[in-house]
């Protein structure tokens, strides 16, 4: 699991203080899988006005082929 993966129970921890990801790797993987499935149904990013949105951009990682 990457160091930058977080899982919070917003109902019980609205201030997001307790990262549950290390204790629930299967739930993190399930949510990532669900996100990937949802993301394939979204319109493609057409690089509108130079703005690129995606997980790499949010995480501050290089865009790779851009």
Backbone bond lengths (Angstrom), bond angles and torsions (degrees), N, CA, C in turn:
res aa  C-N    CA-C-N  psi(-1)  N-CA   C-N-CA  omega(-1)  CA-C   N-CA-C  phi
1 X - - - 1.449 - - 1.530 108.94 -
2 X 1.289 117.15 139.00 1.462 121.67 178.62 1.523 110.34 -71.93
3 X 1.314 115.78 154.82 1.465 121.01 179.48 1.519 112.94 -68.33
4 X 1.321 117.61 -16.87 1.458 121.17 -174.38 1.521 112.87 -104.13
5 X 1.297 117.63 29.02 1.452 121.07 176.69 1.524 108.25 -107.74
6 X 1.320 114.46 130.81 1.452 120.20 -176.37 1.515 109.71 -130.20
7 X 1.326 115.42 148.60 1.444 122.51 175.95 1.520 106.52 -141.11
8 X 1.330 115.52 125.44 1.459 120.38 -178.87 1.512 110.08 -127.59
9 X 1.326 116.09 151.10 1.453 122.13 170.33 1.528 105.40 -99.08
10 X 1.306 115.79 97.16 1.466 121.44 -173.72 1.529 112.06 -63.12
11 X 1.340 117.33 -33.35 1.465 119.66 178.69 1.529 111.88 -63.95
12 X 1.322 115.95 -43.34 1.466 120.47 -177.56 1.522 113.12 -90.95
13 X 1.318 116.75 -20.97 1.464 122.01 -175.04 1.528 110.03 -138.06
14 X 1.346 117.54 67.60 1.466 120.19 -175.54 1.532 114.34 -63.08
15 X 1.318 117.45 -19.03 1.469 120.13 179.26 1.525 112.14 -92.20
16 X 1.322 116.27 5.03 1.464 123.15 175.96 1.527 112.23 51.90
17 X 1.296 116.33 55.46 1.466 121.32 -178.93 1.526 112.57 -95.23
18 X 1.333 117.46 -30.99 1.467 120.74 -175.44 1.527 110.30 -107.02
19 X 1.325 115.93 106.92 1.459 120.90 177.27 1.521 108.99 -76.55
20 X 1.319 117.32 113.73 1.458 122.76 -177.85 1.527 113.01 -87.66
21 X 1.325 117.89 -7.71 1.466 121.99 -174.74 1.529 114.07 -56.32
22 X 1.334 119.64 -44.19 1.469 118.09 -178.66 1.531 113.25 -61.69
23 X 1.321 117.37 -28.50 1.466 120.84 -178.79 1.518 113.23 -94.21
24 X 1.326 117.93 -3.86 1.467 120.98 -177.50 1.525 111.33 -137.49
25 X 1.337 118.69 56.46 1.469 120.38 -176.89 1.529 113.29 -61.08
26 X 1.328 117.69 -32.38 1.468 118.97 179.77 1.529 110.91 -69.22
27 X 1.317 117.43 -35.40 1.470 120.91 177.38 1.531 110.25 -69.20
28 X 1.323 117.44 -39.93 1.466 121.34 176.80 1.526 109.13 -60.69
29 X 1.324 117.14 -45.65 1.463 120.83 -179.88 1.520 111.11 -64.10
30 X 1.338 117.31 -40.98 1.465 120.86 178.65 1.523 110.92 -61.63
31 X 1.323 116.60 -44.46 1.465 120.51 -179.97 1.530 111.45 -66.67
32 X 1.337 117.12 -39.07 1.463 120.20 176.72 1.519 110.75 -62.93
33 X 1.324 116.49 -40.07 1.461 121.42 178.38 1.532 110.75 -64.57
34 X 1.315 116.47 -44.59 1.467 120.69 177.92 1.526 111.04 -62.25
35 X 1.337 116.49 -41.14 1.462 120.08 177.82 1.526 110.46 -62.77
36 X 1.322 117.30 -44.71 1.471 120.98 -179.84 1.527 110.61 -60.26
37 X 1.327 116.57 -41.60 1.463 120.76 178.47 1.536 110.14 -63.65
38 X 1.322 116.81 -46.06 1.462 121.72 178.48 1.532 110.35 -61.59
39 X 1.331 116.01 -42.80 1.457 121.21 -175.49 1.531 112.02 -63.70
40 X 1.323 117.84 -30.68 1.467 119.56 178.62 1.528 111.55 -68.33
41 X 1.327 117.30 -20.12 1.463 120.95 179.61 1.529 112.32 -87.30
42 X 1.325 117.61 -7.31 1.459 121.41 -178.67 1.533 110.65 -81.71
43 X 1.301 115.78 156.92 1.461 120.85 176.32 1.522 109.75 -63.81
44 X 1.312 117.73 146.66 1.469 119.39 179.73 1.516 111.47 -67.16
45 X 1.321 115.38 149.57 1.457 122.52 176.31 1.522 107.84 -74.97
46 X 1.301 117.04 118.97 1.467 121.02 -178.60 1.519 112.03 -100.17
47 X 1.336 117.51 15.63 1.462 121.99 178.12 1.528 110.77 56.29
48 X 1.315 116.21 50.64 1.458 122.79 -177.85 1.524 109.94 -63.84
49 X 1.312 115.84 122.05 1.466 123.16 178.92 1.528 112.74 49.53
50 X 1.324 116.74 35.17 1.452 120.82 177.14 1.513 114.78 78.84
51 X 1.311 117.92 1.27 1.463 120.11 -179.88 1.518 109.89 -91.42
52 X 1.312 116.32 123.10 1.454 121.61 179.89 1.524 107.20 -115.63
53 X 1.313 116.22 124.97 1.458 121.06 -179.27 1.515 109.62 -114.31
54 X 1.279 117.11 131.52 1.450 121.19 177.67 1.507 110.54 175.71
55 X 1.320 118.16 174.29 1.457 121.03 -176.96 1.529 113.66 -59.23
56 X 1.341 116.80 -37.75 1.460 118.68 179.51 1.521 111.11 -64.83
57 X 1.312 116.65 -42.30 1.454 120.64 179.69 1.533 110.22 -63.93
58 X 1.324 116.33 -44.26 1.462 120.21 -179.97 1.524 111.95 -63.07
59 X 1.323 116.51 -35.88 1.459 121.12 -178.05 1.523 112.19 -84.29
60 X 1.339 117.22 -4.49 1.459 120.50 179.83 1.508 113.98 76.63
61 X 1.341 116.51 17.61 1.468 119.95 178.35 1.530 109.57 -85.99
62 X 1.327 116.69 155.56 1.466 119.96 176.21 1.529 110.33 -58.78
63 X 1.319 116.45 149.03 1.459 121.80 -176.72 1.515 113.20 -76.34
64 X 1.306 118.59 -6.29 1.460 120.66 177.75 1.518 112.13 81.66
65 X 1.336 117.11 -98.49 1.471 119.50 -173.28 1.527 112.69 -88.28
66 X 1.298 119.64 9.81 1.479 120.44 179.79 1.501 110.51 -97.23
